[in-house]
Amino acid sequence: MLRSIDRAQVVYESMELRGFDPDTFFIKKEKAGKKSWIYFWLMLILLIILRFVPIFEIIGGVFI
């Protein structure tokens, strides 16, 4: 029991050295802004395009 308590104290001290603060442990949630939605939709469209368009065949055809 004493060894576990000592180990927990050592772990907690190293967490504090790395910037851990128990008062600000929880992340504040923010609503997604306009830029986040634009990024989301652009990435979704890009992934759909990459899924259905044979991009490597097109690139390979350029060099052959």
Distance bins in CASP14 RR format, pairs under 12 A and 6 or more apart:
PFRMAT RR
TARGET T0000
AUTHOR 0000-0000-0000
RMODE 2
METHOD distances of the structure
MODEL  1
1 7 0 0 0 0 0 1 0 0 0 0 0
1 8 0 0 0 0 0 1 0 0 0 0 0
2 8 0 0 0 0 0 1 0 0 0 0 0
2 9 0 0 0 0 0 1 0 0 0 0 0
3 9 0 0 0 0 0 1 0 0 0 0 0
3 10 0 0 0 0 0 1 0 0 0 0 0
4 10 0 0 0 0 0 1 0 0 0 0 0
4 11 0 0 0 0 0 1 0 0 0 0 0
5 11 0 0 0 0 0 1 0 0 0 0 0
5 12 0 0 0 0 0 1 0 0 0 0 0
6 12 0 0 0 0 0 1 0 0 0 0 0
6 13 0 0 0 0 0 1 0 0 0 0 0
7 13 0 0 0 0 0 1 0 0 0 0 0
7 14 0 0 0 0 0 1 0 0 0 0 0
8 14 0 0 0 0 0 1 0 0 0 0 0
8 15 0 0 0 0 0 1 0 0 0 0 0
9 15 0 0 0 0 0 1 0 0 0 0 0
9 16 0 0 0 0 0 1 0 0 0 0 0
10 16 0 0 0 0 0 1 0 0 0 0 0
10 17 0 0 0 0 0 1 0 0 0 0 0
11 17 0 0 0 0 0 1 0 0 0 0 0
11 18 0 0 0 0 0 1 0 0 0 0 0
11 20 0 0 0 0 0 1 0 0 0 0 0
12 18 0 0 0 0 0 1 0 0 0 0 0
12 19 0 0 0 0 0 1 0 0 0 0 0
12 20 0 0 0 0 1 0 0 0 0 0 0
12 21 0 0 0 0 0 1 0 0 0 0 0
12 22 0 0 0 0 1 0 0 0 0 0 0
13 19 0 0 0 0 0 1 0 0 0 0 0
13 20 0 0 0 0 1 0 0 0 0 0 0
14 20 0 0 0 0 1 0 0 0 0 0 0
15 21 0 0 0 0 1 0 0 0 0 0 0
15 22 0 0 0 0 1 0 0 0 0 0 0
15 25 0 0 0 0 0 1 0 0 0 0 0
16 22 0 0 0 0 1 0 0 0 0 0 0
16 23 0 0 0 0 0 1 0 0 0 0 0
19 25 0 0 0 0 0 1 0 0 0 0 0
30 36 0 0 0 0 1 0 0 0 0 0 0
31 37 0 0 0 0 0 1 0 0 0 0 0
32 38 0 0 0 0 0 1 0 0 0 0 0
32 39 0 0 0 0 1 0 0 0 0 0 0
32 40 1 0 0 1 0 0 0 0 0 0 0
32 41 0 0 0 0 0 1 0 0 0 0 0
33 39 0 0 0 0 1 0 0 0 0 0 0
33 40 0 0 0 0 0 1 0 0 0 0 0
34 40 0 0 0 0 0 1 0 0 0 0 0
34 41 0 0 0 0 0 1 0 0 0 0 0
35 41 0 0 0 0 0 1 0 0 0 0 0
35 42 0 0 0 0 0 1 0 0 0 0 0
36 42 0 0 0 0 0 1 0 0 0 0 0
36 43 0 0 0 0 0 1 0 0 0 0 0
37 43 0 0 0 0 0 1 0 0 0 0 0
37 44 0 0 0 0 0 1 0 0 0 0 0
38 44 0 0 0 0 0 1 0 0 0 0 0
38 45 0 0 0 0 0 1 0 0 0 0 0
39 45 0 0 0 0 0 1 0 0 0 0 0
39 46 0 0 0 0 0 1 0 0 0 0 0
40 46 0 0 0 0 0 1 0 0 0 0 0
40 47 0 0 0 0 0 1 0 0 0 0 0
41 47 0 0 0 0 0 1 0 0 0 0 0
41 48 0 0 0 0 0 1 0 0 0 0 0
42 48 0 0 0 0 0 1 0 0 0 0 0
42 49 0 0 0 0 0 1 0 0 0 0 0
43 49 0 0 0 0 0 1 0 0 0 0 0
43 50 0 0 0 0 0 1 0 0 0 0 0
44 50 0 0 0 0 0 1 0 0 0 0 0
44 51 0 0 0 0 0 1 0 0 0 0 0
45 51 0 0 0 0 0 1 0 0 0 0 0
45 52 0 0 0 0 0 1 0 0 0 0 0
45 53 0 0 0 0 0 1 0 0 0 0 0
46 52 0 0 0 0 0 1 0 0 0 0 0
46 53 0 0 0 0 0 1 0 0 0 0 0
46 55 0 0 0 0 0 1 0 0 0 0 0
47 53 0 0 0 0 0 1 0 0 0 0 0
47 55 0 0 0 0 0 1 0 0 0 0 0
49 55 0 0 0 0 1 0 0 0 0 0 0
49 58 0 0 0 0 0 1 0 0 0 0 0
50 56 0 0 0 0 0 1 0 0 0 0 0
50 58 0 0 0 0 0 1 0 0 0 0 0
53 59 0 0 0 0 0 1 0 0 0 0 0
54 60 0 0 0 0 1 0 0 0 0 0 0
54 61 0 0 0 0 0 1 0 0 0 0 0
55 61 0 0 0 0 0 1 0 0 0 0 0
55 62 0 0 0 0 0 1 0 0 0 0 0
56 62 0 0 0 0 0 1 0 0 0 0 0
56 63 0 0 0 0 0 1 0 0 0 0 0
57 63 0 0 0 0 0 1 0 0 0 0 0
57 64 0 0 0 0 0 1 0 0 0 0 0
58 64 0 0 0 0 0 1 0 0 0 0 0
END
